[in-house]
Amino acid sequence: EIRRSDWPRGMVSMNGPGADLEADTINNFCLFMSRVSAKTYIVLTAHAPALATYFGGIMQTS
């Protein structure tokens, strides 16, 4: 098993049904975020609470 501390920064570790798929989705999102321009990243970061709520809702319902 890969320990969380061994994962690249931004990786998410989860357990439970569908955890692998959710983790892959979030990790891909983190990779995407790391590639967007700094300006876009700052704008999206300003909306981070809304994104966190959105992703939190997905995790609770799945």
N, C-alpha and C positions, 0 to 999 in steps of 0.2 A: 504494500500500500504506500502511496505517496503521501508523505507528511505535508501538511499545509505550508510549513516553513520552507519546504523545498520547491514550492510552486512559484512560477514567475509572479511578479507583483501584479495585482489586479485580478488574480485568479480567485475563484470562489469555491469553497468546499461545502458540499451539502450532503445530507443523508435522506433517504426516504424514496417513495415511489416517484419516478420521473426526475430524480435529483440529477442524474447524469445529463439528461437533456437540458434541464434548466441551467445547470452549471456551464454546459457548453454554450448555451445561448448568451448567458451573461459574460462569459469569458470572451466570446466573439465580439460582444458589444464593447467590452473593455479594449480589445485590440483595435476595433474600429475607432473608438474615442481617442486612442493614443496616436492615430494617424491623421485625424482631422487637424485643420489649422489651429493655431493658438487662439486666434480671434473667435472662431466658431466654438472652440472648447470653452472659452471664458463665458460665452453666451449660454451654452448648454449647462455649464456649472452653476450659473445663476438660477437655473431651473431645476437644480439637483433635488430639492425637496419634493417637487412634483414627480420627478422620475422615480425617486425612492419609493414614494407612495404607490406609484403605478406598478413597479416591480414587486413591491411588497404585496399588493393585491393579487398579482399573478401567482406568487408563491403560496399564498394562503388558500387560493381556490383550487390549486392543482393537487 
